[in-house]
Amino acid sequence: MFSFPEITSSFYYTAAPVLILVAGSMVALLQGVSQGFASRRSIEVTAWLTIFAAIVAAAVIPGEQAEFLAGGLLSGNLARTGQFAILAIAACVMMMMREHHTGASFFRGEVASIFLMLVSGMLVMVSSDDLVTLFVGLELASIGLYVILGYVQPNRRSQEGAIKYFILGSVAAAILLFGFALLYAATGTMRLSGIVAALPSIANHGWVRLGALLTLVGLGFKLALVPFHMWAPDAYESAPTGITAFMATTVKVMILTVALRLFSGAFSTMSEVWYPAMLILAVLSMVVGNIMALVQTNLKRMLAYSSIAHSGYMAVAICALSTTATGLPIRAILFYLLTYVLVSLGAFAVVMSLETAENDQLTIDDLSGLAKKRPWLALSMTVFMFSFGGMPPTAGFIGKFFVFNAALTNHLYGLVFIGIIGSAISLFYYLRLVVRMYMAEPVAPFGALKPASGGFTLTAAVLAIAVVTTVLLGTILPGEVMERLVDTATEVARK
């Protein structure tokens, strides 16, 4: 007999970030159609108050594990870490968008409402143990991204990118849903924890194996792993740069949080099924992503293929979960994800600082001689390129060290060798940008770049935080951060 789940005050306490975002989204939508409150300033205040309140709510949620609504909502270190990361990224993107030439379009009632609602979908996905709730959160986030990609700056290029993302994303969602359906049919439960309990006795069942592979394909698309990466370059290039920065970071946080729960929990007893497929995806992503980035002239397309390669490095650590679901692989993934988010936000902040309404598709040549005109931006971009390339003393070096160490500990020597080769290839296009900024004369398009502003800006604040944190994580903080990830890794491994 059906019974309504008991909803206690603890549920509202845990669900507070999601509820705050949904309420703020509704208020922003109503403001957009109200004559008295439809100004950019009032909508911006609503968006900022909502995000700030959600961040405070996520920060004070206790780390103890608990579940509500039959697993539809979880609390714990992993859920809290994922939620806080997504909200912090959203706040940084709003700070950058506020000063960008697309800011007026972004802080409209309907756009702000969609943005807050898709962030709530991401929070739902990172804090759920139920397959249906996971899928609802994923689709709420994905549909919002499709819309906002083509709506903030409606032109032929952005709408084409949104349509491509929508079509391919819909196919991937169908594949993922079919995988979930097969897992449910084989195990009789929608709970990830229930699937963990049921899999050891039916791991060889055909539906389970096919369901695991289809789930991997769906997640691989969202992570932009080769050969499911086709949407990423066009979507990254065509979207307003702030939205590109948001997609490049939050989607990886969302999907990798779910991947950790799946591959260290539900699928840990059948690694012989998913490990070969994940191995191929990791190799292809590292090789194809880095090689394709070599030939790019558009800066955002280069960063898109770079993002694909970094997804491959994270997949290396997931492969390490095939032999152990504890300790280093999980912490390596989380640390690498943290460094990737910081560096990506910083790199896109540099791009946004240079863009104008007349020149919002920067090429690598556009940055020639940047050190002579904007030395602070050139220095920041240099730090980010060094970190992307895995060069000391940056966070990227430590992140790759942890990932490769996790793989070596689990005897994945060939995978580490390919990862090192991919990193060596990436140094060419990362350092090429540094050479252009410091050793080349400004070219004609440079005159179209935005002149330096006279005072303090929010984008400059994001840049400063990203630069300082990238250096600190590569020098004095990595040990302390890894220690703080122990509890999260232990929680994930117990699932």
C-alpha positions as CSV (number, residue, x, y, z in Angstrom):
1,M,0.0,0.0,0.0
2,F,1.3,3.5,-0.9
3,S,2.2,5.7,2.1
4,F,3.3,9.3,2.1
5,P,6.8,9.7,3.3
6,E,7.2,11.5,6.6
7,I,8.5,15.0,6.1
8,T,10.3,16.4,9.2
9,S,12.0,19.7,10.0
10,S,15.4,18.0,9.1
11,F,14.1,17.5,5.5
12,Y,13.5,21.2,5.1
13,Y,16.8,22.0,6.6
14,T,18.6,19.7,4.1
15,A,16.5,20.8,1.2
16,A,16.8,24.5,2.0
17,P,19.3,25.4,-0.9
18,V,17.0,23.8,-3.5
19,L,13.8,25.4,-2.0
20,I,15.5,28.8,-1.8
21,L,16.5,28.6,-5.5
22,V,13.0,27.5,-6.6
23,A,11.4,30.4,-4.6
24,G,13.9,32.9,-6.0
25,S,13.3,31.6,-9.5
26,M,9.5,32.1,-9.2
27,V,10.0,35.6,-7.8
28,A,12.3,36.6,-10.6
29,L,9.8,35.3,-13.2
30,L,7.0,37.3,-11.7
31,Q,9.3,40.4,-11.6
32,G,9.9,40.0,-15.3
33,V,6.1,40.5,-16.1
34,S,5.6,43.2,-13.4
35,Q,5.7,46.8,-14.5
36,G,7.0,48.0,-11.1
37,F,9.7,45.4,-10.5
38,A,11.0,44.5,-14.0
39,S,14.1,46.7,-13.9
40,R,17.5,45.1,-14.2
41,R,18.5,46.3,-10.8
42,S,15.5,44.7,-8.9
43,I,15.9,41.4,-10.8
44,E,19.7,41.4,-10.1
45,V,19.0,42.0,-6.4
46,T,16.6,39.1,-6.3
47,A,19.1,36.8,-8.1
48,W,22.0,37.8,-5.7
49,L,19.9,37.4,-2.6
50,T,18.7,34.0,-3.8
51,I,22.2,32.7,-4.6
52,F,23.7,34.1,-1.4
53,A,21.0,32.6,0.8
54,A,21.4,29.2,-1.0
55,I,25.2,29.3,-0.4
56,V,24.7,30.0,3.3
57,A,22.1,27.2,3.6
58,A,24.5,24.8,1.8
59,A,27.4,25.8,4.0
60,V,25.6,25.1,7.3
61,I,24.1,21.8,6.3
62,P,25.6,19.1,8.6
63,G,27.9,16.6,7.0
64,E,26.2,13.6,8.7
65,Q,24.7,11.1,6.3
66,A,20.9,11.1,6.2
67,E,18.2,10.4,3.6
68,F,14.7,11.7,3.0
69,L,11.8,10.9,0.7
70,A,12.9,7.3,0.3
71,G,16.3,8.3,-1.0
72,G,15.1,11.2,-3.1
73,L,17.2,13.6,-1.0
74,L,20.5,12.9,0.7
75,S,22.7,14.8,3.1
76,G,26.4,14.1,3.6
77,N,29.8,15.3,2.7
78,L,29.6,14.5,-1.0
79,A,26.2,16.1,-1.4
80,R,27.2,19.2,0.5
81,T,30.5,19.5,-1.4
82,G,28.8,19.2,-4.7
83,Q,26.0,21.7,-3.8
84,F,28.5,24.3,-2.4
85,A,30.7,24.0,-5.5
86,I,27.8,24.5,-7.9
87,L,26.5,27.5,-6.0
88,A,29.9,29.1,-5.7
89,I,30.4,28.7,-9.5
90,A,27.0,30.2,-10.1
91,A,27.9,33.2,-7.9
92,C,31.2,33.7,-9.8
93,V,29.5,33.6,-13.1
94,M,26.9,36.1,-12.0
95,M,29.8,38.4,-10.9
96,M,31.4,38.2,-14.3
97,M,28.2,38.5,-16.3
98,R,27.3,41.6,-14.3
99,E,30.1,43.5,-16.0
100,H,29.9,41.8,-19.4
101,H,28.2,43.2,-22.4
102,T,25.6,40.5,-22.2
103,G,24.8,41.4,-18.6
104,A,21.7,43.4,-19.6
105,S,20.3,40.3,-21.3
106,F,21.2,38.0,-18.5
107,F,19.6,39.9,-15.7
108,R,16.1,39.8,-17.2
109,G,13.3,38.2,-15.3
110,E,12.8,35.1,-17.5
111,V,16.6,34.5,-17.9
112,A,17.4,34.9,-14.2
113,S,14.4,32.6,-13.4
114,I,15.7,29.9,-15.8
115,F,19.2,30.2,-14.4
116,L,18.2,29.8,-10.8
117,M,15.9,26.9,-11.7
118,L,18.6,25.0,-13.6
119,V,21.0,25.5,-10.7
120,S,18.3,23.9,-8.4
121,G,18.2,20.9,-10.8
122,M,21.9,20.5,-10.5
123,L,21.6,20.5,-6.7
124,V,18.9,17.9,-6.8
125,M,21.1,15.6,-8.9
126,V,24.2,15.8,-6.7
127,S,22.1,15.0,-3.6
128,S,19.9,12.1,-4.6
129,D,20.0,8.3,-4.3
130,D,17.0,7.7,-6.5
131,L,17.3,7.1,-10.3
132,V,14.1,9.0,-11.1
133,T,15.1,12.0,-9.0
134,L,18.5,11.9,-10.6
135,F,17.0,12.0,-14.0
136,V,14.5,14.8,-13.1
137,G,17.4,16.9,-11.8
138,L,19.5,16.2,-14.8
139,E,16.8,17.2,-17.2
140,L,15.8,20.3,-15.2
141,A,19.4,21.4,-15.5
142,S,19.9,20.4,-19.1
143,I,16.7,22.0,-20.5
144,G,17.6,25.2,-18.7
145,L,21.0,25.1,-20.3
146,Y,19.6,24.5,-23.8
147,V,17.3,27.5,-23.4
148,I,19.7,29.9,-21.8
149,L,22.5,29.1,-24.3
150,G,20.4,30.4,-27.2
151,Y,18.3,33.0,-25.4
152,V,20.8,35.3,-23.6
153,Q,22.4,36.5,-26.8
154,P,19.9,35.4,-29.6
155,N,21.8,35.3,-32.8
156,R,22.2,32.7,-35.5
157,R,25.4,31.3,-34.0
158,S,24.1,30.9,-30.4
159,Q,20.8,29.4,-31.6
160,E,22.6,26.9,-33.8
161,G,24.7,25.8,-30.9
162,A,21.7,25.5,-28.7
163,I,19.8,23.4,-31.2
164,K,22.8,21.1,-31.6
165,Y,23.2,20.7,-27.9
166,F,19.5,20.1,-27.5
167,I,19.3,17.4,-30.2
168,L,22.3,15.5,-29.0
169,G,21.4,16.0,-25.4
170,S,17.9,14.6,-25.9
171,V,19.4,11.5,-27.5
172,A,21.8,11.1,-24.6
173,A,19.0,11.6,-22.1
174,A,17.0,8.8,-23.8
175,I,20.0,6.5,-23.7
176,L,20.6,7.2,-20.0
177,L,16.9,6.7,-19.2
178,F,16.9,3.4,-21.0
179,G,20.0,2.4,-19.0
180,F,18.2,3.3,-15.7
181,A,15.1,1.3,-16.9
182,L,17.2,-1.8,-17.5
183,L,18.8,-1.5,-14.1
184,Y,15.4,-1.2,-12.5
185,A,14.0,-4.1,-14.4
186,A,16.9,-6.3,-13.3
187,T,17.1,-5.3,-9.7
188,G,13.6,-4.2,-8.9
189,T,14.7,-1.0,-7.2
190,M,15.2,2.6,-8.2
191,R,17.6,3.2,-5.3
192,L,21.3,3.2,-5.9
193,S,21.9,1.7,-2.5
194,G,19.4,-1.0,-3.4
195,I,21.2,-1.7,-6.7
196,V,24.4,-2.0,-4.8
197,A,22.8,-4.7,-2.6
198,A,21.3,-6.6,-5.5
199,L,24.1,-6.5,-8.0
200,P,26.5,-9.1,-6.6
201,S,24.1,-11.9,-7.2
202,I,23.0,-10.8,-10.7
203,A,26.1,-9.0,-12.0
204,N,26.2,-11.3,-15.1
205,H,22.5,-10.6,-16.0
206,G,22.3,-9.3,-19.6
207,W,20.0,-6.4,-18.6
208,V,22.4,-5.3,-15.9
209,R,25.4,-5.3,-18.2
210,L,23.5,-3.4,-21.0
211,G,22.0,-1.0,-18.4
212,A,25.5,-0.2,-17.0
213,L,26.9,0.4,-20.5
214,L,24.0,2.7,-21.5
215,T,24.3,4.6,-18.3
216,L,28.0,5.1,-19.1
217,V,27.2,6.4,-22.5
218,G,24.7,8.9,-21.1
219,L,27.2,10.2,-18.5
220,G,30.0,10.2,-21.1
221,F,28.0,12.6,-23.3
222,K,27.5,15.0,-20.4
223,L,31.2,14.8,-19.6
224,A,32.0,15.4,-23.3
225,L,34.1,12.2,-23.5
226,V,35.1,11.2,-27.0
227,P,33.2,10.0,-29.1
228,F,30.3,11.7,-27.3
229,H,31.9,15.2,-27.4
230,M,30.5,16.5,-30.7
231,W,28.3,19.1,-29.0
232,A,31.0,20.7,-26.8
233,P,33.1,22.8,-29.3
234,D,30.0,24.3,-31.0
235,A,28.2,24.9,-27.7
236,Y,31.2,26.5,-26.0
237,E,32.0,28.7,-29.0
238,S,28.4,29.9,-29.6
239,A,27.3,30.6,-26.0
240,P,28.0,33.8,-24.3
241,T,31.3,33.3,-22.5
242,G,29.8,33.5,-19.0
243,I,27.4,30.7,-19.9
244,T,30.3,28.7,-21.4
245,A,32.2,29.1,-18.2
246,F,29.1,27.9,-16.3
247,M,28.6,24.8,-18.6
248,A,32.3,23.9,-18.5
249,T,32.4,23.7,-14.8
250,T,29.1,22.9,-13.1
251,V,28.2,20.1,-15.5
252,K,31.4,18.3,-14.6
253,V,30.8,18.8,-10.9
254,M,27.2,17.4,-11.3
255,I,28.1,14.4,-13.5
256,L,31.3,13.4,-11.6
257,T,29.4,13.4,-8.3
258,V,26.9,10.9,-9.8
259,A,29.7,8.9,-11.4
260,L,31.5,8.5,-8.0
261,R,28.3,7.1,-6.5
262,L,27.8,4.7,-9.4
263,F,31.3,3.5,-10.1
264,S,32.4,3.2,-6.5
265,G,29.0,1.8,-5.4
266,A,26.4,0.3,-7.7
267,F,28.8,-0.7,-10.5
268,S,31.8,-1.7,-8.2
269,T,31.0,-5.4,-8.4
270,M,30.9,-5.5,-12.2
271,S,34.0,-3.5,-13.2
272,E,34.8,-6.1,-15.9
273,V,31.8,-4.6,-17.8
274,W,32.3,-0.9,-17.6
275,Y,36.1,-0.7,-17.1
276,P,37.0,-1.6,-20.8
277,A,34.5,1.0,-22.1
278,M,35.7,3.7,-19.7
279,L,39.3,2.9,-20.6
280,I,38.6,3.5,-24.3
281,L,36.7,6.7,-23.5
282,A,39.6,8.0,-21.4
283,V,42.2,7.2,-24.0
284,L,40.2,8.7,-26.9
285,S,39.4,11.8,-24.9
286,M,43.0,12.5,-23.9
287,V,44.3,11.9,-27.4
288,V,41.6,13.4,-29.6
289,G,41.0,16.4,-27.2
290,N,44.6,17.4,-27.2
291,I,45.3,16.8,-30.9
292,M,42.1,18.8,-32.0
293,A,43.1,21.6,-29.6
294,L,46.4,22.0,-31.5
295,V,44.7,23.2,-34.7
296,Q,42.1,25.6,-33.2
297,T,42.4,29.3,-33.7
298,N,39.2,30.4,-31.9
299,L,40.1,30.7,-28.1
300,K,36.9,29.3,-26.8
301,R,37.0,26.3,-29.2
302,M,40.6,25.6,-28.0
303,L,39.3,25.7,-24.4
304,A,36.5,23.4,-25.4
305,Y,38.8,20.7,-26.7
306,S,41.0,21.3,-23.7
307,S,38.0,20.5,-21.5
308,I,37.4,17.3,-23.4
309,A,41.0,16.2,-22.7
310,H,40.6,17.1,-19.0
311,S,37.5,14.9,-18.9
312,G,39.8,12.1,-20.1
313,Y,42.2,12.7,-17.2
314,M,39.3,12.5,-14.8
315,A,38.2,9.3,-16.5
316,V,41.6,7.8,-15.7
317,A,40.9,8.2,-12.0
318,I,37.5,6.6,-12.5
319,C,39.2,3.6,-14.2
320,A,41.3,3.3,-11.0
321,L,38.1,2.6,-9.2
322,S,37.8,-0.7,-11.1
323,T,40.2,-2.4,-8.6
324,T,39.6,-0.3,-5.5
325,A,36.6,1.8,-4.4
326,T,38.4,3.5,-1.5
327,G,40.9,6.2,-0.8
328,L,43.1,7.7,-3.4
329,P,41.1,7.4,-6.6
330,I,38.1,9.2,-5.1
331,R,40.2,11.9,-3.5
332,A,42.2,12.3,-6.8
333,I,39.0,12.9,-8.8
334,L,37.7,15.4,-6.3
335,F,41.0,17.3,-6.1
336,Y,41.4,17.4,-9.9
337,L,37.8,18.6,-10.2
338,L,38.5,21.4,-7.8
339,T,41.6,22.5,-9.7
340,Y,39.8,22.3,-13.1
341,V,36.9,24.4,-11.9
342,L,39.2,27.1,-10.5
343,V,41.4,27.3,-13.6
344,S,38.5,27.2,-16.0
345,L,36.7,30.0,-14.3
346,G,39.9,32.0,-14.3
347,A,40.6,31.4,-18.0
348,F,37.1,32.4,-19.0
349,A,37.2,35.4,-16.8
350,V,40.3,36.6,-18.8
351,V,38.3,36.0,-22.0
352,M,35.3,38.0,-20.7
353,S,37.6,40.8,-19.6
354,L,38.8,41.3,-23.2
355,E,35.5,40.8,-25.1
356,T,33.3,43.5,-26.4
357,A,30.0,43.5,-28.2
358,E,31.8,43.9,-31.5
359,N,34.4,41.3,-30.8
360,D,33.1,38.4,-28.7
361,Q,34.8,35.6,-30.6
362,L,38.5,36.1,-29.7
363,T,41.2,34.2,-31.6
364,I,44.6,33.2,-30.3
365,D,46.1,36.0,-32.5
366,D,43.9,38.6,-30.7
367,L,45.9,38.0,-27.6
368,S,49.3,38.8,-29.3
369,G,51.2,41.4,-27.3
370,L,48.6,41.3,-24.4
371,A,51.4,41.6,-21.8
372,K,52.3,45.0,-23.1
373,K,48.7,46.3,-22.9
374,R,47.2,44.3,-20.0
375,P,50.1,42.7,-18.0
376,W,47.8,41.6,-15.1
377,L,45.6,39.7,-17.5
378,A,48.5,38.2,-19.4
379,L,50.1,37.0,-16.1
380,S,46.7,35.5,-15.0
381,M,46.3,33.7,-18.3
382,T,49.9,32.4,-18.1
383,V,49.2,30.9,-14.6
384,F,46.0,29.2,-15.9
385,M,47.7,27.8,-19.0
386,F,50.6,26.4,-16.9
387,S,48.0,24.8,-14.6
388,F,46.1,23.3,-17.5
389,G,49.3,21.9,-18.9
390,G,50.2,20.4,-15.5
391,M,53.3,22.4,-14.9
392,P,54.6,23.2,-11.4
393,P,54.1,25.1,-9.1
394,T,50.4,25.2,-10.0
395,A,47.3,23.2,-8.9
396,G,47.2,21.4,-12.3
397,F,50.5,19.7,-11.6
398,I,49.4,18.4,-8.3
399,G,46.0,17.3,-9.7
400,K,47.6,15.3,-12.5
401,F,50.1,13.9,-10.0
402,F,47.3,12.6,-7.8
403,V,45.3,11.2,-10.8
404,F,48.4,9.4,-12.3
405,N,49.4,8.2,-8.8
406,A,46.0,6.7,-8.3
407,A,46.3,4.9,-11.7
408,L,49.8,3.7,-11.0
409,T,48.8,2.4,-7.6
410,N,46.2,0.2,-9.4
411,H,48.7,-0.9,-12.1
412,L,47.2,1.1,-15.0
413,Y,50.6,1.8,-16.5
414,G,49.5,2.1,-20.1
415,L,46.8,4.6,-19.2
416,V,49.3,6.7,-17.3
417,F,51.7,6.6,-20.3
418,I,49.0,7.8,-22.7
419,G,48.0,10.5,-20.2
420,I,51.6,11.8,-20.0
421,I,51.9,11.8,-23.8
422,G,48.6,13.8,-23.9
423,S,49.9,16.3,-21.4
424,A,53.1,16.7,-23.4
425,I,51.0,17.5,-26.5
426,S,48.9,20.0,-24.6
427,L,51.9,22.0,-23.6
428,F,52.3,23.1,-27.3
429,Y,49.0,24.9,-27.5
430,Y,49.0,26.2,-24.0
431,L,52.5,27.6,-24.3
432,R,51.7,28.9,-27.8
433,L,49.2,31.3,-26.2
434,V,51.8,32.4,-23.6
435,V,54.3,33.0,-26.4
436,R,51.8,35.1,-28.3
437,M,51.0,37.2,-25.2
438,Y,54.6,37.9,-24.3
439,M,56.8,37.5,-27.4
440,A,54.6,38.8,-30.2
441,E,53.6,42.3,-31.3
442,P,49.9,43.3,-31.2
443,V,48.0,42.6,-34.4
444,A,45.2,44.6,-35.9
445,P,42.3,43.0,-34.1
446,F,43.9,43.8,-30.8
447,G,42.5,47.3,-31.1
448,A,39.0,45.9,-30.8
449,L,39.6,44.5,-27.4
450,K,38.0,46.1,-24.4
451,P,40.3,48.8,-22.9
452,A,41.4,48.4,-19.3
453,S,38.9,49.6,-16.7
454,G,39.9,52.3,-14.3
455,G,39.0,50.6,-11.0
456,F,38.1,47.5,-9.1
457,T,35.8,45.1,-10.9
458,L,34.1,41.9,-9.8
459,T,35.7,40.0,-12.7
460,A,39.1,41.1,-11.4
461,A,38.1,39.8,-8.0
462,V,37.3,36.4,-9.5
463,L,40.6,36.4,-11.4
464,A,42.6,37.3,-8.3
465,I,41.0,34.5,-6.2
466,A,41.5,32.0,-9.0
467,V,45.2,32.9,-9.5
468,V,46.0,32.9,-5.8
469,T,44.2,29.6,-5.1
470,T,45.7,27.9,-8.2
471,V,49.2,28.7,-6.9
472,L,48.4,27.8,-3.3
473,L,46.9,24.5,-4.3
474,G,50.1,23.8,-6.2
475,T,52.4,24.7,-3.3
476,I,51.4,24.7,0.3
477,L,47.7,23.6,0.4
478,P,47.4,20.2,-1.5
479,G,48.1,18.1,1.6
480,E,45.6,19.9,3.7
481,V,42.9,19.7,1.0
482,M,43.5,16.0,0.4
483,E,43.2,15.4,4.2
484,R,39.8,17.3,4.2
485,L,38.6,15.0,1.3
486,V,39.2,11.9,3.4
487,D,35.8,11.9,5.0
488,T,34.1,12.5,1.7
489,A,36.0,9.6,0.1
490,T,35.2,7.3,3.0
491,E,31.5,8.2,2.7
492,V,31.5,7.5,-1.1
493,A,33.3,4.2,-0.6
494,R,30.8,2.9,1.9
495,K,27.9,3.3,-0.5
